[in-house]
Amino acid sequence: MAVRFTGRIGASFAAIFAALLCALFVSACGSNVNSTTAGTTQQIKHVFIITLENENYTTTFSPTTKAPYLANTLTAQGALVQQYYGTGHVSLDNYISMISGQSPTLQTDNDCTTYEDFSLTGMTSDGQAIGTGCVYPASVKTIADQLKAANLTWKGYEGDMGNDPAREAATCGHPTLGAADLTNTQEAPNATTPAGDSYATRHNPFMYFHSIIDSPDCQANVVNLNKLTTDLQQVATTANFNLITPSTCDDGHDSPCANGATGGLVSADAFLQKWVPIIMASPAFKQDGLLIINFDESSYASVTMPSASEVDFTFSGDTCCSQQEGPNLGTFPQSSAMGTVPAAYLTKLGMTVPAGLTGNINLVLAKTSYGGDRTGAVMISKFIKPGTVSTVAYNHYSMLKSIEDMFGLGHLGYAAQAGLTGFGKDIFTNL
């Protein structure tokens, strides 16, 4: 999730905040050491990840869910991973952790509104880059670099990327270094961009590593989502590792969307109903595939109005799996002023606006701790018995470690953390 307010009131604010559904905080459970299946999971040769946005477990998987295809249909076909956690708030830090094992900087922790280089001052003994900024130097590697070195393939499929070429390219789309990230605002359909443009660079982690954006591979491998159908037609054209990032309407982030769609879990579920059958019908998935549907982070724990001029959104920041904070964030709790919006927009959050309250309200983002809270995940594969339920705790670092094990790779950053559990027999019940 990104909180974007200053200079962006109106439809974009409504879309962002309506996507933040109120939910009760769900406590984390510690992860027991699970017997891993690193050797046997190497039967998996094609991994597909679809990352959705900003929901906690109890909202997504409740009896009254607005995503019944995900919560009911897909869990019946694979595994419901009940104790899956994000690694931070708001968005970008989670995506970066999924592909590199890197913990946040103060900038990635708040979605890098300016697309700036990472200033590296050192490395920790456990592979964490020390410094500030957003775009990591070429020395900091990702799973894409690992796969290439192992003669394996990878792709990033990005919803809406390149719809408006004035904002971003259709391949390897990112802002100019040192410039503001214009993709933080969703573009409604218009005469020059009939479909609108809800691509968000901050949801495309490949764009934050010079080892990728400075390589010709970026143009070939980070492409618009519409390329996926063609690539799936043959095993030979399907990458070993596929990260699928829907637009900010289709991933559940916006509600309503800039294009008029409902957004939230309703649009995310519709996206899954379209794309999951296409993926599952592909030769590569049928042969040896694994589909992971996760969320970047949970929603906020509470929203309060401590005064007539301020609204505070508080994230619990809960963690699992002995997650470490990393060297760059400082102490918690933390809070940041995020700009202002008209008082009338508070009604979109279901808040009671005091009579006669007008003008702009200051918005504050508060983080109690550094984690991303509980979201849950769903996994489907011929190596998973339908209806499997896992209660073992995992997070984005666990996912990275697990995928590295599947492809016989080393462990990057916090994926190498001592004692971290990779996906085990609690999930892969058909190996």
N, C-alpha and C positions, 0 to 999 in steps of 0.2 A: 504494500500500500504506500502511496505517496500522499502527503498533505501539502497542497499547493494553493496558497490563497492570495498573497500579495500581488495585486495587479491582475488577478484572474477571478474576479467575482462573476456572478451570473451563472450560465449553464454549466460551465466547467466545475464550479464549486458544488453545485447541486449534484452533479454526477459523482464527484469524489465522495462527498459526505453521505449521500444516500447509500453508497456502497458499504459504508461502515455500519453494519447492523449491530445494535446493542446485544450483548450476550453476557451471561455470567461467566466469571473466571473459573476455569477448570484446573484443579491442582494436578501437578505432574507426579508421576510415579517413577521411582528409580528403576534403572535398567539392570536386570539380573544378567549375568553372563550367559549367553546363549550359545549352544554348540553350533558353530558356523559350518557352512557347506561350501567353502571356497573352492575345493577341488571339483565337486559335482556341479556347482553352478557355472563352471566353465563350459558346460553344455550350452549355455545361453550365449548366442552370438549376435543378437540384435536387440538393443534396448531402446525403448521409446518412452520419453518422459513428457507428460503434459502438466504444466504448472499453472494452477489457478490462483486466485487472489483472496486474501483477507477474510477468512472465515474460521471460526473455532469449531471444534469437533461437535459440540452439542447442537449447534445450529445446522450444520451440514447433514448430520446423520440422525437427526431427531425424527420421531414419527410424523411430524408435520413439516418435514423438509420441503424446500422449494426446488430441490434437485433429486427427485425420486429415481431418475435413471441412474445417477451416480450412487445414491445411498442404498437403493434396493436392487435394481437390475444388475448393476456391475459387481456389487459385493457378492451377489449370488453366483456370479461367474468366476470369481477369483477370491482374493484375500482382502478382508477389512483389517487394516493395521491401525488399531485403536489408539495406540500411544505414539503417534508420529508427531514431532515437534519442529517448528521453525527455529531458526538460530538467531533471529534478531528482529528488530523493527526499525525502518519501515519496510521497503521492498528490496532495494539493490543489494544490501549486505547479504540477504538470503540467497539470491541468485549467484552471487560471487562464491559463497561458501559451497554451493552445489557442484561447481566445476573446478574449484581450485583449493578448497580447504582453508582459504584465507579468512581470518576474522575481520571485523569492520574497522574502518577509520571513522573519524567524526564526519567525514564527507559522505562515504558510502552508506553510513548509518542513517543519513538523512537525504539519500537519493541523488546526490551530486547534481544540484540544479545548474552548476557550472561544470562543464565537461573539461576537467583539468587533469594534468599529469600528476601521478603519485610521486612525491618527493621522498625517496628512499634514504633512510639514515642508517639502516642496519638490518640484520636478520636475527631472530631468536634461534635458540638451539633446536626448537621444534618446528622450524620452517615458516615462521610468521614474519611477514615484511613489516618493518617498523617505519612509521612515517605518516604523512598526511596526503590527502588527495584521492584521486579516482582511478586513473588509468595506469595500471601497474607496468613497470619496466619489463623488457623482454626476458630478463632473468627469472621472473616469477612465472611459473608454468601452470598450465591447466590440463585437464584430462584430454583436451583436443591435441595438445602437444605430445602427451604420452601416447595417444592412439596413433598419431602420425609416425612417431619414432618406432612403433611396433608394427608398422605397415598395415594398420587398421584405419577405418574411415569414420568420419563424423560429419554431422550436419546440424545447423540451426535453422528452424523454420519459424518465420516471424509473421504473425497476423498483421495485415495492413501496411507492412514496411514498403515504402516507395509509392504509396497511393498518391502522396503529394511530393513530387520530386524537389519542390522548393524547400521542404523540411528535411528530407532524408532520401538517400539513394535506395533503390530497390534491392541492392545487394550490399552487405556490410554497411548498413545504414547507421550513421552516428553523426553527432555534431562536429564542428571544427574544434580542435583543441583550443581551450581558453575561452570558448564562447558559451553563452547560455544554451541550455538544452530546451529547444522549442517543442520537443515531443512531450513535455510535461503537461501540455494543454491539448485536449482532444479537439479535432477539427470536424465541424459538422459538414454534411454534404453541401456542396456549392457548385457553381457553374464550372469551375476549373477542376474540381475534385468531386465528381458525382457521388462516390461512395463514402466521402469523408475520409479521415485519417486518424485512427486511434492507436497507431503504433507508439510504443514507449521504449526509448533506448534503455531506460533503467530496468526493464524486464528482459533485456537481452545481454546476458553477462559476458558473452564473447567480446563485446565492444569495449571492455575495460581492461584489455591485456594487449600490450604492444606486440607480444609474440604472435598474436592473431591479426590485429588490424593492420600491421605493417607487412603482412604476408599476402602473396597472391591467393592463398587458400581462402582468405576471407571473402573475396568476391565470388568464389566458386561454392563455398560451403555455407555461408550465412545468407539465406535467400527468403523470398516471400513464401508464405505458407501454401500458396496455390501451386507450388512446385512439388508438393509432397505426393499428390495423387499419381503423377507420372513416375516419380522415383520408386514408389511402392510396387510397381507393376512387375518388377523382376527382382530376384534376390541380388543379382549382380549390381543393380543400381540403388539398392537400399543400404544406407550407411549402417555400420555397426552400432553407432551411438547417435541418437536423434533426440534433440531437445526442441520441443514444440511449445512456442509461446503464443497464445492467442492474443488478439487485440485487447485493449482495456475494456471493451464492451464484452467480448466473448469469454474473457477470463473471470468475469464476475466483479471486476474492480468498480466499474461505473454503474450507476443506477439512478435515474434513467441514463441512457447512452446519448451521445451527441447526435447519433443518427435516428433517434427516436425509439430505439428498441428498449425493452424493459430493463435489461441489464441484471446485475446481481447474480444470484444462483440460478435464476430462471434462464438467463441467456447463456450462462456457463453450461447448464445442463443441456440446452439445445445444441451448443457446440459439440459436446461429447456425443450426443445422439447422432450427429452427422459424421464425426471423424473416427470415433472408436470402431464402428463396424468396418470402415475402410481400412484401418490399420490391422484389425484382426483378420480381415479377409486376405491380407497380403501374403505372398509366398514366404517372405522372410519371417514374418511373425508366426505363421503356422509351423514353420520348420524348427525354429529355435528362439522365439521371441519372448520378451518380457515388456509389458506395458505398466508404467508407474504413473498414477495420477495423484499428485500432491498439491499442497497449497504453500505459497511462500511463507506465510505467517498467519497468525490468528488475528481476530478483531480486537478492538480495545476492550478493556475491562469495565470502564465506567466513563461517563461524561457528566460533568458537573458545571454549575454556574456560580462560582464563588462570589461574584459581584455582578452588578447590572452591566458591566462593561467587559466581562471576560468569561470565556468558556474553556474548560480544561478537558482534554481527552487523555485518559491515563491508560497505559499498557502495563500489564503485570510483569511481562518479561520473564516468564517462567522458562525453565530449561529442563532437559533430561540428560542422561548419559554422561554425567560429569563434565558437561560442556565448560570450556574455559572462555573467559572474556576476551582474551587477546591483549596485546600491548598498547593499543592506540586510543582507547575510549575514555580513560579516566574513571572517576568514581561515580557511583549511582546512589540515590536517584538523580535524574537529570531532567531538565525541562527546557523547552525552546519556544520562543515567540514565533508564530508562523504567519503573522499578518492579520488582516481583518476581513470581515464580511458583513453585509447588512444584517441587522437584527432579524429581519423577516425570514432569513434562511434557517433560523433555529427551529422553526416549526417543522422543517423537513427531517429533523432528527427526532421528532416526537416530543420535543421539549415544550413546556409551557412558558411562553414569552410573557414577561410582566407587562401589564397594561400600560400603554403609552410609551413602551420602549421603542426607540427609533435610533437611526444612525448606525454606525459600524461597531462591531463587537470584536475585541481582541481574542485571538485563538492561541492556545498554549498546548503544546504536545509534551506530555509528561511520561517518562519511562522509569518505572520502579526498579527494574533491573535490565540486564542486557539480552535476555533470551527472546524467543519468538513465539512462545506459548504453544499449546496443543492444538493441532489441526486435524489429525488423522490422515490416512492415505489409503488408496485402493491399488492393488496389484493384480494383474491377470497374466497367466502364462499356462502353457500345457504342463508346466512343472509345478503348478499350484492346483490343488483340489478345489473345485467350486465350493463356496460357502465357508472357506477357511477364515478363522478369526484369530488374529495375533494380539496378545496383550503385552508383548515385549516392547520396551521403549526404544525408539530410534529417532534420529534427526537428519538434517541435510548432510552432515559430515559422515554419518553412518551410511547414507545412500552412496556418497562418493566412494567410500571405502569398499562397499559391496560391489559396485560396478568395476572398480579397479581390480578387485579380486576375480570377477568374472572374466576379464580380459588378460589376466596374468600381469598386471601392471604394479608398480610401486605405489605407495600412499603419499599423497600430497598434503602438506599443512596439517590441519587438525584431523584429517582422515587417518593420520598415523598416530593419533593419540593413544597412549598405552591404555589397554583395557576397553577401547571402543568396540562395540559389538556390531558386526556386519549382519545383514539379513540372513537368518538361519532357517532351521528346519521348522520353526513355528510358522513360517511363510511358505517355504518351498516344501510343501507336504506331499508332492508327487514326484520327488527325486529318489 
